[in-house]
Amino acid sequence: MSLHKPVSDPWILVTNDDGVDSPAVPLLLRELSRIAPVRGVLPASECSWTGKIMSRFAALRPRRATAAENGAYEVWVVDGYPADCANLGIHTLFPTRPALVVSGINLGTNAGLAYLLSSGTVGAAVEGMLGGIPAAAFSVHLNAVDYDRWRRDRVATPQVLALLGHAAVVTREIVEELLDRGMPGDASVLTVNMPSTTKPATPRRLARVTRTEYGAYFVPSASGRYEYGFSGVRVTEPIVDGDLAALERGEVTLSPLRFVLDATVTEADRSRFERVEQADAHAGGRLSRENEPVARK
């Protein structure tokens, strides 16, 4: 997909699914502002695993960020989902459309099909694509201790902040390439996953999305309710050129996505499912009548 050219200088729209208080936000805004103007539209609170859900009929109230919420940049905070933020940022809040949507940097990877399809970070990028804007989603792996501390206390250790700083540099370099020469191939969305050892010099590899799946997400509790009990994903088709294998090798993975969702259909499938004889006969009769010469009076 060719990059959209707004009427004024190109600018970058930043959103995420971790919320406006994510420690990645100021680092990312600072790095991206080195290559183009940036504007942010961010959820007021964390919206992980929300995919591309939108508020639809709910009334949203965007507000300008406070100084403590990255107010040094033009940042808006929305009581909605990541896809809401992307849509507002593309179509509504600003006088021109962005050249690129950057979603992230997510705290936790979104590698493999199951996480990719569940991710609010990727969902915001997909919303960008549906709005006609190329988009990229960025995620970084945290070790279990750091991730649990972030989820529980919303606290990032100095080690996590250093990692996010490196991830922001990598993001800026990839974004600069996207702005200069466009998406790889015929992709309309790029999803990038970075290991917990990421540095600017870490190897980067174009990788396929690994097919993964998961089972029960909820488990029964003593209270009779069903509570969170996710036990992780399973790889159903291991591939050496996949995103998960590359992450295991300590590489930054870039997976170009295009949303051509049609499946291959065989003649046997047509025989099983189609009922077209009557429709074809009706259409043929109509066409033959349309092609008959008009009688002159």
DRENDO-1510 file (C-alpha; in Angstrom, 1 decimal, always signed):
<recs>
REC; n; res; u; v; w
REC; 1; MET; +0.0; +0.0; +0.0 .
REC; 2; SER; +1.4; +3.4; -0.9 .
REC; 3; LEU; +1.7; +5.9; +1.9 .
REC; 4; HIS; -1.1; +8.4; +2.2 .
REC; 5; LYS; +0.1; +11.9; +1.4 .
REC; 6; PRO; -1.7; +14.5; +3.5 .
REC; 7; VAL; -2.2; +18.1; +2.3 .
REC; 8; SER; +0.5; +19.4; +4.7 .
REC; 9; ASP; +3.7; +17.9; +6.0 .
REC; 10; PRO; +3.5; +14.2; +6.9 .
REC; 11; TRP; +2.9; +13.4; +10.5 .
REC; 12; ILE; +2.7; +10.2; +12.6 .
REC; 13; LEU; -0.3; +9.1; +14.7 .
REC; 14; VAL; +0.7; +7.2; +17.8 .
REC; 15; THR; -1.7; +5.0; +19.8 .
REC; 16; ASN; -1.4; +1.9; +22.0 .
REC; 17; ASP; -3.5; -0.6; +24.1 .
REC; 18; ASP; -1.5; -0.2; +27.3 .
REC; 19; GLY; -3.0; +3.3; +28.0 .
REC; 20; VAL; -1.7; +6.8; +28.4 .
REC; 21; ASP; +0.4; +5.9; +31.5 .
REC; 22; SER; +2.5; +3.4; +29.6 .
REC; 23; PRO; +6.2; +4.1; +30.3 .
REC; 24; ALA; +6.8; +3.4; +26.6 .
REC; 25; VAL; +4.8; +6.4; +25.4 .
REC; 26; PRO; +7.2; +9.3; +26.3 .
REC; 27; LEU; +10.2; +7.4; +24.9 .
REC; 28; LEU; +8.4; +6.6; +21.7 .
REC; 29; LEU; +7.1; +10.1; +21.2 .
REC; 30; ARG; +10.5; +11.5; +21.7 .
REC; 31; GLU; +12.2; +9.2; +19.2 .
REC; 32; LEU; +9.5; +9.6; +16.5 .
REC; 33; SER; +9.5; +13.3; +16.9 .
REC; 34; ARG; +13.1; +13.3; +15.6 .
REC; 35; ILE; +11.8; +12.2; +12.1 .
REC; 36; ALA; +8.3; +13.8; +11.8 .
REC; 37; PRO; +5.7; +15.6; +13.8 .
REC; 38; VAL; +3.8; +13.3; +16.1 .
REC; 39; ARG; +0.4; +13.3; +17.6 .
REC; 40; GLY; -1.0; +10.8; +20.1 .
REC; 41; VAL; -4.5; +9.5; +20.7 .
REC; 42; LEU; -4.3; +7.1; +23.6 .
REC; 43; PRO; -6.7; +5.1; +25.7 .
REC; 44; ALA; -7.3; +6.4; +29.2 .
REC; 45; SER; -6.7; +2.9; +30.7 .
REC; 46; GLU; -5.2; -0.4; +29.6 .
REC; 47; CYS; -7.1; -2.2; +26.9 .
REC; 48; SER; -5.1; -5.3; +26.3 .
REC; 49; TRP; -6.7; -8.2; +24.4 .
REC; 50; THR; -9.4; -6.0; +23.0 .
REC; 51; GLY; -8.6; -6.7; +19.4 .
REC; 52; LYS; -10.4; -4.3; +17.1 .
REC; 53; ILE; -13.4; -3.7; +19.3 .
REC; 54; MET; -15.0; -0.2; +19.0 .
REC; 55; SER; -17.3; +1.7; +21.3 .
REC; 56; ARG; -19.7; +2.2; +18.4 .
REC; 57; PHE; -22.8; +3.8; +20.0 .
REC; 58; ALA; -21.0; +5.1; +23.1 .
REC; 59; ALA; -20.3; +8.8; +23.3 .
REC; 60; LEU; -16.5; +9.4; +23.6 .
REC; 61; ARG; -15.0; +12.5; +25.2 .
REC; 62; PRO; -11.4; +13.0; +24.1 .
REC; 63; ARG; -9.4; +15.4; +26.3 .
REC; 64; ARG; -6.0; +16.9; +26.0 .
REC; 65; ALA; -3.3; +15.2; +28.0 .
REC; 66; THR; -2.0; +16.8; +31.1 .
REC; 67; ALA; +1.6; +17.7; +31.6 .
REC; 68; ALA; +2.0; +14.4; +33.5 .
REC; 69; GLU; +0.5; +12.5; +30.6 .
REC; 70; ASN; +3.1; +13.5; +27.9 .
REC; 71; GLY; +1.5; +17.0; +27.6 .
REC; 72; ALA; +4.7; +18.2; +25.9 .
REC; 73; TYR; +3.4; +16.7; +22.7 .
REC; 74; GLU; -0.1; +16.9; +21.1 .
REC; 75; VAL; -1.6; +14.0; +22.9 .
REC; 76; TRP; -5.3; +13.3; +23.4 .
REC; 77; VAL; -6.7; +10.8; +25.9 .
REC; 78; VAL; -9.9; +8.8; +25.1 .
REC; 79; ASP; -12.2; +6.8; +27.3 .
REC; 80; GLY; -12.4; +4.1; +24.6 .
REC; 81; TYR; -10.5; +1.4; +22.9 .
REC; 82; PRO; -7.3; +1.4; +20.8 .
REC; 83; ALA; -9.3; +1.2; +17.5 .
REC; 84; ASP; -11.5; +4.1; +18.7 .
REC; 85; CYS; -8.3; +6.1; +19.2 .
REC; 86; ALA; -7.0; +5.3; +15.8 .
REC; 87; ASN; -10.2; +6.2; +14.1 .
REC; 88; LEU; -10.5; +9.5; +15.9 .
REC; 89; GLY; -6.9; +10.3; +15.2 .
REC; 90; ILE; -7.3; +9.5; +11.5 .
REC; 91; HIS; -10.7; +11.0; +10.7 .
REC; 92; THR; -11.9; +13.5; +13.4 .
REC; 93; LEU; -9.5; +15.2; +15.8 .
REC; 94; PHE; -7.0; +16.7; +13.4 .
REC; 95; PRO; -7.2; +18.8; +10.2 .
REC; 96; THR; -5.2; +16.4; +8.1 .
REC; 97; ARG; -4.8; +12.7; +8.0 .
REC; 98; PRO; -1.5; +11.0; +9.2 .
REC; 99; ALA; +1.0; +9.5; +6.9 .
REC; 100; LEU; +1.4; +6.5; +9.2 .
REC; 101; VAL; -0.3; +5.0; +12.3 .
REC; 102; VAL; +2.2; +3.6; +14.9 .
REC; 103; SER; +0.6; +1.4; +17.6 .
REC; 104; GLY; +2.7; +0.5; +20.6 .
REC; 105; ILE; +5.1; +0.0; +22.0 .
REC; 106; ASN; +3.2; -2.9; +23.7 .
REC; 107; LEU; +4.6; -4.3; +26.9 .
REC; 108; GLY; +4.5; -8.0; +25.9 .
REC; 109; THR; +4.9; -9.6; +22.5 .
REC; 110; ASN; +2.1; -10.2; +20.0 .
REC; 111; ALA; +3.9; -12.9; +18.0 .
REC; 112; GLY; +2.0; -15.9; +16.7 .
REC; 113; LEU; -1.5; -15.9; +15.2 .
REC; 114; ALA; -3.5; -16.2; +18.5 .
REC; 115; TYR; -1.9; -13.2; +20.1 .
REC; 116; LEU; -1.9; -11.2; +16.9 .
REC; 117; LEU; -5.7; -11.6; +16.4 .
REC; 118; SER; -6.4; -10.8; +20.1 .
REC; 119; SER; -4.1; -7.8; +20.4 .
REC; 120; GLY; -5.5; -4.3; +20.9 .
REC; 121; THR; -2.2; -3.0; +19.6 .
REC; 122; VAL; -2.6; -4.8; +16.3 .
REC; 123; GLY; -6.3; -3.9; +16.3 .
REC; 124; ALA; -5.5; -0.2; +16.3 .
REC; 125; ALA; -3.1; -0.8; +13.3 .
REC; 126; VAL; -5.8; -2.7; +11.5 .
REC; 127; GLU; -8.2; +0.3; +12.1 .
REC; 128; GLY; -5.5; +2.4; +10.4 .
REC; 129; MET; -5.5; +0.1; +7.4 .
REC; 130; LEU; -9.3; +0.2; +7.2 .
REC; 131; GLY; -9.0; +4.0; +7.2 .
REC; 132; GLY; -6.7; +3.9; +4.2 .
REC; 133; ILE; -3.5; +4.6; +6.2 .
REC; 134; PRO; -0.5; +2.2; +6.4 .
REC; 135; ALA; +0.1; +1.1; +9.9 .
REC; 136; ALA; +2.6; -0.6; +12.1 .
REC; 137; ALA; +2.2; -2.3; +15.5 .
REC; 138; PHE; +5.3; -2.6; +17.8 .
REC; 139; SER; +5.6; -5.0; +20.8 .
REC; 140; VAL; +8.5; -5.9; +23.1 .
REC; 141; HIS; +8.9; -9.0; +25.3 .
REC; 142; LEU; +9.3; -8.6; +29.1 .
REC; 143; ASN; +10.5; -11.3; +31.4 .
REC; 144; ALA; +7.9; -12.8; +33.6 .
REC; 145; VAL; +8.9; -10.9; +36.8 .
REC; 146; ASP; +8.9; -7.5; +35.1 .
REC; 147; TYR; +5.7; -8.2; +33.3 .
REC; 148; ASP; +3.9; -9.3; +36.4 .
REC; 149; ARG; +5.2; -6.2; +38.3 .
REC; 150; TRP; +3.9; -3.9; +35.5 .
REC; 151; ARG; +0.5; -5.6; +35.4 .
REC; 152; ARG; +0.1; -5.6; +39.2 .
REC; 153; ASP; +1.6; -2.3; +40.2 .
REC; 154; ARG; +2.0; -0.3; +36.9 .
REC; 155; VAL; +5.7; +0.1; +37.8 .
REC; 156; ALA; +8.5; -0.2; +35.3 .
REC; 157; THR; +12.0; -1.0; +36.7 .
REC; 158; PRO; +15.1; +0.9; +35.5 .
REC; 159; GLN; +15.9; -2.3; +33.4 .
REC; 160; VAL; +12.5; -2.1; +31.7 .
REC; 161; LEU; +12.9; +1.6; +31.0 .
REC; 162; ALA; +16.3; +0.9; +29.4 .
REC; 163; LEU; +14.8; -1.9; +27.3 .
REC; 164; LEU; +11.9; +0.4; +26.2 .
REC; 165; GLY; +14.4; +3.1; +25.3 .
REC; 166; HIS; +16.2; +0.6; +23.0 .
REC; 167; ALA; +12.9; -0.5; +21.6 .
REC; 168; ALA; +11.9; +3.1; +20.8 .
REC; 169; VAL; +15.1; +3.6; +18.9 .
REC; 170; VAL; +14.4; +0.4; +16.8 .
REC; 171; THR; +10.9; +1.6; +16.3 .
REC; 172; ARG; +12.0; +4.9; +15.1 .
REC; 173; GLU; +14.5; +3.4; +12.6 .
REC; 174; ILE; +11.8; +1.1; +11.2 .
REC; 175; VAL; +9.3; +3.9; +11.0 .
REC; 176; GLU; +11.8; +6.1; +9.2 .
REC; 177; GLU; +12.2; +3.4; +6.5 .
REC; 178; LEU; +8.4; +3.1; +6.2 .
REC; 179; LEU; +8.1; +6.8; +5.7 .
REC; 180; ASP; +10.9; +6.9; +3.2 .
REC; 181; ARG; +10.1; +3.9; +1.0 .
REC; 182; GLY; +6.8; +2.4; +2.1 .
REC; 183; MET; +5.7; -1.0; +3.3 .
REC; 184; PRO; +7.5; -4.2; +2.4 .
REC; 185; GLY; +5.9; -5.9; -0.6 .
REC; 186; ASP; +2.1; -5.4; -0.8 .
REC; 187; ALA; +1.6; -5.3; +3.0 .
REC; 188; SER; -0.9; -2.8; +4.5 .
REC; 189; VAL; +0.1; -3.5; +8.1 .
REC; 190; LEU; +3.4; -4.4; +9.6 .
REC; 191; THR; +3.7; -6.1; +13.0 .
REC; 192; VAL; +7.0; -5.9; +14.8 .
REC; 193; ASN; +8.0; -8.0; +17.8 .
REC; 194; MET; +11.2; -7.4; +19.8 .
REC; 195; PRO; +12.9; -9.7; +22.3 .
REC; 196; SER; +13.8; -8.7; +25.9 .
REC; 197; THR; +17.4; -8.4; +24.9 .
REC; 198; THR; +16.7; -5.7; +22.2 .
REC; 199; LYS; +19.3; -3.2; +21.4 .
REC; 200; PRO; +19.6; -1.0; +18.3 .
REC; 201; ALA; +22.1; -3.4; +16.8 .
REC; 202; THR; +19.9; -6.5; +17.4 .
REC; 203; PRO; +19.4; -8.5; +14.1 .
REC; 204; ARG; +16.1; -7.9; +12.4 .
REC; 205; ARG; +14.3; -10.4; +10.2 .
REC; 206; LEU; +11.2; -10.5; +8.1 .
REC; 207; ALA; +9.2; -13.4; +9.4 .
REC; 208; ARG; +6.0; -15.2; +8.8 .
REC; 209; VAL; +3.3; -15.3; +11.5 .
REC; 210; THR; +3.4; -18.6; +13.3 .
REC; 211; ARG; +0.1; -20.5; +13.6 .
REC; 212; THR; -0.8; -20.8; +17.3 .
REC; 213; GLU; -4.0; -21.6; +19.2 .
REC; 214; TYR; -5.2; -21.6; +22.8 .
REC; 215; GLY; -7.7; -23.5; +24.9 .
REC; 216; ALA; -9.9; -22.5; +27.9 .
REC; 217; TYR; -9.4; -18.9; +28.9 .
REC; 218; PHE; -11.6; -19.1; +32.1 .
REC; 219; VAL; -11.6; -21.6; +35.0 .
REC; 220; PRO; -14.2; -22.2; +37.6 .
REC; 221; SER; -13.6; -20.6; +41.0 .
REC; 222; ALA; -14.9; -21.5; +44.5 .
REC; 223; SER; -17.4; -18.7; +44.2 .
REC; 224; GLY; -19.1; -20.4; +41.3 .
REC; 225; ARG; -17.8; -17.8; +38.8 .
REC; 226; TYR; -15.4; -18.4; +35.9 .
REC; 227; GLU; -12.2; -16.4; +36.3 .
REC; 228; TYR; -9.1; -15.7; +34.2 .
REC; 229; GLY; -7.1; -18.9; +33.9 .
REC; 230; PHE; -5.2; -18.6; +30.6 .
REC; 231; SER; -2.4; -21.1; +30.3 .
REC; 232; GLY; -0.7; -19.8; +27.2 .
REC; 233; VAL; -0.7; -20.7; +23.5 .
REC; 234; ARG; +0.3; -23.8; +21.6 .
REC; 235; VAL; +2.2; -23.8; +18.3 .
REC; 236; THR; +0.3; -25.8; +15.8 .
REC; 237; GLU; +2.6; -25.4; +12.8 .
REC; 238; PRO; +6.3; -24.8; +13.8 .
REC; 239; ILE; +8.1; -22.9; +11.1 .
REC; 240; VAL; +11.8; -22.0; +11.1 .
REC; 241; ASP; +11.1; -18.7; +9.3 .
REC; 242; GLY; +8.3; -17.8; +11.7 .
REC; 243; ASP; +8.1; -14.9; +14.2 .
REC; 244; LEU; +8.3; -17.1; +17.3 .
REC; 245; ALA; +11.4; -19.0; +16.1 .
REC; 246; ALA; +13.1; -15.7; +15.3 .
REC; 247; LEU; +12.3; -14.3; +18.7 .
REC; 248; GLU; +13.7; -17.4; +20.3 .
REC; 249; ARG; +16.9; -16.7; +18.5 .
REC; 250; GLY; +16.9; -13.2; +19.9 .
REC; 251; GLU; +16.0; -11.4; +16.7 .
REC; 252; VAL; +13.6; -8.5; +16.1 .
REC; 253; THR; +10.8; -9.9; +13.9 .
REC; 254; LEU; +8.9; -7.9; +11.2 .
REC; 255; SER; +5.8; -9.6; +9.8 .
REC; 256; PRO; +4.2; -7.9; +6.8 .
REC; 257; LEU; +0.4; -8.5; +6.8 .
REC; 258; ARG; -2.1; -8.2; +4.0 .
REC; 259; PHE; -5.8; -8.7; +4.5 .
REC; 260; VAL; -6.8; -10.9; +1.6 .
REC; 261; LEU; -9.0; -13.4; +3.5 .
REC; 262; ASP; -10.5; -15.5; +0.7 .
REC; 263; ALA; -9.8; -19.2; +1.0 .
REC; 264; THR; -9.1; -21.4; -2.1 .
REC; 265; VAL; -12.3; -23.1; -3.3 .
REC; 266; THR; -12.3; -26.3; -5.4 .
REC; 267; GLU; -14.9; -27.6; -7.9 .
REC; 268; ALA; -15.8; -30.2; -5.3 .
REC; 269; ASP; -16.6; -27.3; -2.8 .
REC; 270; ARG; -18.8; -25.6; -5.4 .
REC; 271; SER; -20.7; -28.8; -6.0 .
REC; 272; ARG; -21.2; -29.2; -2.2 .
REC; 273; PHE; -22.3; -25.6; -1.4 .
REC; 274; GLU; -23.5; -23.7; -4.5 .
REC; 275; ARG; -27.0; -23.8; -5.7 .
REC; 276; VAL; -26.7; -21.7; -8.9 .
REC; 277; GLU; -28.5; -23.5; -11.7 .
REC; 278; GLN; -31.7; -21.6; -11.0 .
REC; 279; ALA; -30.0; -18.3; -10.5 .
REC; 280; ASP; -27.9; -18.8; -13.7 .
REC; 281; ALA; -31.1; -19.7; -15.7 .
REC; 282; HIS; -32.9; -16.6; -14.3 .
REC; 283; ALA; -29.9; -14.4; -15.1 .
REC; 284; GLY; -29.5; -15.9; -18.6 .
REC; 285; GLY; -33.2; -15.3; -19.4 .
REC; 286; ARG; -33.0; -11.7; -18.2 .
REC; 287; LEU; -29.9; -11.0; -20.2 .
REC; 288; SER; -31.4; -12.6; -23.4 .
REC; 289; ARG; -34.5; -10.3; -23.0 .
REC; 290; GLU; -32.3; -7.3; -22.4 .
REC; 291; ASN; -30.4; -8.1; -25.7 .
REC; 292; GLU; -33.6; -8.4; -27.8 .
REC; 293; PRO; -34.1; -5.7; -30.4 .
REC; 294; VAL; -36.7; -3.1; -29.5 .
REC; 295; ALA; -39.7; -3.3; -31.9 .
REC; 296; ARG; -40.3; -0.1; -33.8 .
REC; 297; LYS; -43.8; +1.3; -33.8 .
</recs>
